[in-house]
């Protein structure tokens, strides 16, 4: 499950650069949800910590580029 959420996050990160308006907001919201799930998973599966780090870094880039930070 964790790896699927991580892969989904990668797709959302890509989509965030390719969409605008309400769709972009939905993508960001879904990406945040994925990050929350990965944070819970890392408590049980140590490699998920790396996934969280990658997604968090990319989320910061997405938010920074959108001016939402």
C-alpha positions as CSV (number, residue, x, y, z in Angstrom):
1,X,0.0,0.0,0.0
2,X,2.8,2.4,0.9
3,X,4.6,2.1,-2.4
4,X,1.3,2.7,-4.3
5,X,0.7,5.9,-2.3
6,X,4.3,7.0,-3.0
7,X,3.8,6.4,-6.7
8,X,0.5,8.2,-6.6
9,X,2.3,11.1,-5.0
10,X,4.7,11.2,-7.9
11,X,1.8,11.4,-10.4
12,X,0.2,14.2,-8.3
13,X,3.5,16.1,-8.3
14,X,3.7,15.9,-12.1
15,X,0.0,16.9,-12.4
16,X,0.6,20.0,-10.2
17,X,2.9,21.4,-12.8
18,X,0.6,20.6,-15.7
19,X,-2.7,21.9,-14.4
20,X,-4.1,25.2,-13.1
21,X,-7.1,26.6,-11.3
22,X,-9.4,24.3,-9.3
23,X,-7.8,21.1,-10.7
24,X,-4.4,22.2,-9.4
25,X,-5.9,22.8,-5.9
26,X,-7.4,19.3,-5.9
27,X,-4.0,17.8,-6.9
28,X,-2.3,19.7,-4.1
29,X,-5.0,18.5,-1.6
30,X,-4.6,14.9,-2.8
31,X,-0.8,15.2,-2.5
32,X,-1.1,16.4,1.1
33,X,-3.4,13.5,1.9
34,X,-0.9,11.0,0.4
35,X,1.8,12.6,2.5
36,X,-0.3,12.1,5.6
37,X,-0.8,8.4,4.8
38,X,2.9,7.9,4.2
39,X,3.7,9.5,7.6
40,X,1.5,6.9,9.3
41,X,3.0,4.1,7.2
42,X,6.5,5.0,8.1
43,X,5.7,4.1,11.7
44,X,5.4,0.5,10.6
45,X,7.6,0.3,7.5
46,X,11.0,2.0,7.8
47,X,11.7,2.5,4.0
48,X,8.6,4.8,3.9
49,X,10.6,7.4,5.7
50,X,12.6,8.0,2.5
51,X,9.3,8.2,0.6
52,X,8.0,10.8,3.0
53,X,11.2,12.9,2.6
54,X,11.0,12.8,-1.2
55,X,7.3,13.7,-1.3
56,X,7.8,16.4,1.3
57,X,10.6,18.0,-0.6
58,X,8.6,17.9,-3.8
59,X,5.5,19.3,-2.1
60,X,7.5,22.3,-0.9
61,X,8.7,22.9,-4.4
62,X,5.1,22.7,-5.7
63,X,3.8,25.1,-3.1
64,X,6.7,27.4,-3.5
65,X,6.2,27.6,-7.3
66,X,2.5,28.3,-6.8
67,X,3.0,31.1,-4.3
68,X,0.9,29.3,-1.6
69,X,3.7,29.2,1.0
